[in-house]
Amino acid sequence: MEKKKITNMEVKKKNRNEVFRYVCRHETVSNPDISYNMKISLPTATQITKELIAEGLLEEKGELQSTGGRRAKALSAVANAKLAVGLDITKNHITLLLTNIVGEILKYERICQPFAQGEPYYQKVSYRLELFLDESNIDREKILGVGISFPGIIDLDKELITYSHILGIEDIPFRSISSFFPYPCSFLNDANAGAYAEGFHGDGAGRFFYLSLSNTVGGAIFDRNELVHGKNFRCGEVGHMTIVMDGESCYCGKRGCLDAYCAAWRLSKAADGKLEQFFRLLDQGDTEAARMWDSYINYLAIAINNIHMVLDCDIVLGGYVGSCIGTHIQELWDSVAGRNTFGEKEPYVKACHYKVAAAALGAALKVVEAFVCQI
């Protein structure tokens, strides 16, 4: 097979993308820093940053400390040069979030809004979005677009939300939703969005599995700065893998699914629907909370061990449970380690970095990345 030739223009564009990403990941850098760490020539680094300064995406911020020679100019990203909105739609709520090109959360809000497919619902969401932006007092011209997170199967090729059991929808075209918003829209599965938020600020070299433990269970694979979608965009749907043969009923209609045992409501139902209260009871030594937690982590440990045996990577716990687990992650790790065939001593189960609005953030960051790719 003949290899595709890479043009000088494509190389230059790739270098510009990578230089901009590098600067965004660091508070201040210099052209020599960029040249050394990215293994490109100093003239190339200098020319790229000069162009990005002219475009208003980078700025000079004084000089760095001398290392023996002439002081290098300090360069930073103009963080608020461009902005992106994240919108996470769930069965009973919407979450709105505003971020900039370096991934900082500028504002977020969670609103009670029961889902109902149809024009009135999306008109309400669009109205709330405009109120949210008005309150943020931002220039609409800076908005790159809206990333929309859905709890369902998102087919990026066909541009369809092909299926969401929890929302009761099938084969919804992206355009039937995006038409209600005056900004470019992109779509992402909620677990994929949470995984993308977790991986955005990483070094891009690693891989992890994101296990979303909210009132439904989902998952996603993040590998070298990319989401792994799978042939039918169903990669990571571990909520519906069987962990108990002919076990408890799942909302999908099957029996024994992980979701039937490890959805967050399994814990919060013991605390008036408030997961934070459940963990407070657990911290206080409540006997019933402790019993429920032991049962919960036993099932969760089975799933985590299975995922790790297949993928051999870290597992990041997200969603409501991942956000609240705190020091109780040690108890989960003890249960996981007891099942691990290879006796790994270093914990590979971690709590998520983003405790709130992770799916909305990830959806917005996908919009940012699309912008960076075309710089």
CORLIN-V643004 format. One record per residue. N is the residue number from 1. RES is the residue in three letters. OMEGA is omega in radians with two decimals (999 if undefined). Layout:
n=[N N]
res=[RES RES]
omega=[OMEGA OMEGA]
//
This chain:
n=[1 2 3 4 5 6 7 8 9 10 11 12 13 14 15 16 17 18 19 20 21 22 23 24 25 26 27 28 29 30 31 32 33 34 35 36 37 38 39 40 41 42 43 44 45 46 47 48 49 50 51 52 53 54 55 56 57 58 59 60 61 62 63 64 65 66 67 68 69 70 71 72 73 74 75 76 77 78 79 80 81 82 83 84 85 86 87 88 89 90 91 92 93 94 95 96 97 98 99 100 101 102 103 104 105 106 107 108 109 110 111 112 113 114 115 116 117 118 119 120 121 122 123 124 125 126 127 128 129 130 131 132 133 134 135 136 137 138 139 140 141 142 143 144 145 146 147 148 149 150 151 152 153 154 155 156 157 158 159 160 161 162 163 164 165 166 167 168 169 170 171 172 173 174 175 176 177 178 179 180 181 182 183 184 185 186 187 188 189 190 191 192 193 194 195 196 197 198 199 200 201 202 203 204 205 206 207 208 209 210 211 212 213 214 215 216 217 218 219 220 221 222 223 224 225 226 227 228 229 230 231 232 233 234 235 236 237 238 239 240 241 242 243 244 245 246 247 248 249 250 251 252 253 254 255 256 257 258 259 260 261 262 263 264 265 266 267 268 269 270 271 272 273 274 275 276 277 278 279 280 281 282 283 284 285 286 287 288 289 290 291 292 293 294 295 296 297 298 299 300 301 302 303 304 305 306 307 308 309 310 311 312 313 314 315 316 317 318 319 320 321 322 323 324 325 326 327 328 329 330 331 332 333 334 335 336 337 338 339 340 341 342 343 344 345 346 347 348 349 350 351 352 353 354 355 356 357 358 359 360 361 362 363 364 365 366 367 368 369 370 371 372 373 374 375]
res=[MET GLU LYS LYS LYS ILE THR ASN MET GLU VAL LYS LYS LYS ASN ARG ASN GLU VAL PHE ARG TYR VAL CYS ARG HIS GLU THR VAL SER ASN PRO ASP ILE SER TYR ASN MET LYS ILE SER LEU PRO THR ALA THR GLN ILE THR LYS GLU LEU ILE ALA GLU GLY LEU LEU GLU GLU LYS GLY GLU LEU GLN SER THR GLY GLY ARG ARG ALA LYS ALA LEU SER ALA VAL ALA ASN ALA LYS LEU ALA VAL GLY LEU ASP ILE THR LYS ASN HIS ILE THR LEU LEU LEU THR ASN ILE VAL GLY GLU ILE LEU LYS TYR GLU ARG ILE CYS GLN PRO PHE ALA GLN GLY GLU PRO TYR TYR GLN LYS VAL SER TYR ARG LEU GLU LEU PHE LEU ASP GLU SER ASN ILE ASP ARG GLU LYS ILE LEU GLY VAL GLY ILE SER PHE PRO GLY ILE ILE ASP LEU ASP LYS GLU LEU ILE THR TYR SER HIS ILE LEU GLY ILE GLU ASP ILE PRO PHE ARG SER ILE SER SER PHE PHE PRO TYR PRO CYS SER PHE LEU ASN ASP ALA ASN ALA GLY ALA TYR ALA GLU GLY PHE HIS GLY ASP GLY ALA GLY ARG PHE PHE TYR LEU SER LEU SER ASN THR VAL GLY GLY ALA ILE PHE ASP ARG ASN GLU LEU VAL HIS GLY LYS ASN PHE ARG CYS GLY GLU VAL GLY HIS MET THR ILE VAL MET ASP GLY GLU SER CYS TYR CYS GLY LYS ARG GLY CYS LEU ASP ALA TYR CYS ALA ALA TRP ARG LEU SER LYS ALA ALA ASP GLY LYS LEU GLU GLN PHE PHE ARG LEU LEU ASP GLN GLY ASP THR GLU ALA ALA ARG MET TRP ASP SER TYR ILE ASN TYR LEU ALA ILE ALA ILE ASN ASN ILE HIS MET VAL LEU ASP CYS ASP ILE VAL LEU GLY GLY TYR VAL GLY SER CYS ILE GLY THR HIS ILE GLN GLU LEU TRP ASP SER VAL ALA GLY ARG ASN THR PHE GLY GLU LYS GLU PRO TYR VAL LYS ALA CYS HIS TYR LYS VAL ALA ALA ALA ALA LEU GLY ALA ALA LEU LYS VAL VAL GLU ALA PHE VAL CYS GLN ILE]
omega=[-3.12 3.14 3.09 3.13 3.14 -3.10 3.09 3.13 3.13 3.10 -3.14 -3.14 3.12 3.12 3.11 3.09 -3.05 3.10 -3.14 3.10 -3.12 -3.14 -3.14 -3.13 -3.11 -3.09 3.05 3.11 3.05 3.07 3.05 3.06 -3.11 -3.12 -3.08 -3.03 -3.13 3.10 2.99 -3.08 3.12 3.08 3.12 3.11 -3.11 3.14 -3.14 -3.12 3.08 3.12 -3.12 3.04 3.14 -3.13 3.09 -3.11 3.05 3.08 3.05 -3.11 3.12 -3.11 3.05 3.11 -3.12 3.04 3.12 3.14 3.14 -3.13 3.13 3.09 3.11 -3.11 3.08 3.02 2.99 -2.90 -3.05 3.09 3.10 -3.10 3.09 3.14 3.01 3.14 3.14 -3.12 3.08 -3.07 -3.03 -3.06 2.86 3.06 3.11 -3.09 3.09 3.11 3.09 -3.01 3.04 3.04 3.09 3.06 -3.12 -3.13 2.99 -3.11 3.08 -3.02 3.03 3.13 -3.14 -3.11 3.03 -3.09 3.12 -3.04 -3.12 -3.12 -3.08 3.03 3.09 -3.13 3.13 3.11 3.14 3.10 3.14 3.05 3.13 -3.14 3.06 3.13 3.14 3.08 -3.11 3.07 -3.11 -3.13 3.14 -3.05 3.13 -3.11 -3.13 3.01 -3.06 -3.14 3.13 3.02 -3.11 -3.13 -3.10 3.13 -3.07 3.11 -3.11 -3.11 -3.12 2.79 -2.97 -3.06 2.96 -3.13 -3.06 3.12 3.12 -3.12 3.09 3.00 3.09 3.14 3.09 -3.04 -3.14 3.08 -3.07 -3.12 -3.13 -3.07 -3.11 -3.13 3.03 -3.11 2.99 -3.00 -3.09 3.00 -3.04 3.12 3.07 3.13 3.10 3.11 -3.12 3.09 -3.14 -3.05 -2.99 -3.07 3.11 -3.13 3.08 -3.04 -2.98 3.13 3.05 3.03 3.14 -3.12 -3.08 -3.07 3.07 -3.13 2.78 -3.10 3.10 3.14 -3.13 3.06 3.06 -3.03 3.08 3.08 -3.11 2.97 3.06 -3.00 -3.07 -3.07 -3.09 3.14 3.12 -3.12 3.08 -3.09 -3.07 3.11 -3.11 2.94 -3.07 3.05 3.07 3.12 -3.14 -3.10 -3.08 -3.13 3.07 3.13 -3.14 -3.14 3.11 -3.13 3.04 3.14 3.06 -3.13 -3.12 -3.08 -2.99 2.98 -3.05 -3.10 3.07 3.12 -3.04 3.14 3.12 -3.08 3.10 3.10 -3.09 -3.08 3.11 3.11 3.09 -3.11 3.02 3.08 3.12 3.12 -3.11 3.09 3.12 -3.03 -3.12 3.10 3.13 3.12 -3.14 -3.14 3.11 3.12 -3.11 -3.06 3.06 3.10 -3.13 3.12 3.08 -3.12 -3.12 3.12 3.12 3.14 -3.11 3.11 -3.12 -2.97 3.14 3.12 3.09 3.06 3.11 -3.13 3.13 -3.11 -3.07 -3.10 3.11 3.14 -3.04 -2.91 3.06 -3.09 -3.14 3.08 3.11 3.12 3.08 -3.14 3.11 3.12 3.11 -3.10 3.12 3.14 -3.04 -3.09 -2.99 3.04 -3.12 -3.07 -3.09 -3.12 3.10 3.06 -3.05 3.04 -3.11 3.08 -3.10 -3.05 3.14 2.99 -3.08 -3.11 3.10 3.12 -3.13 3.11 3.11 -3.12 3.03 3.07 3.10 -3.11 3.09 3.07 -3.11 -3.12 -3.12 3.10 999]
//
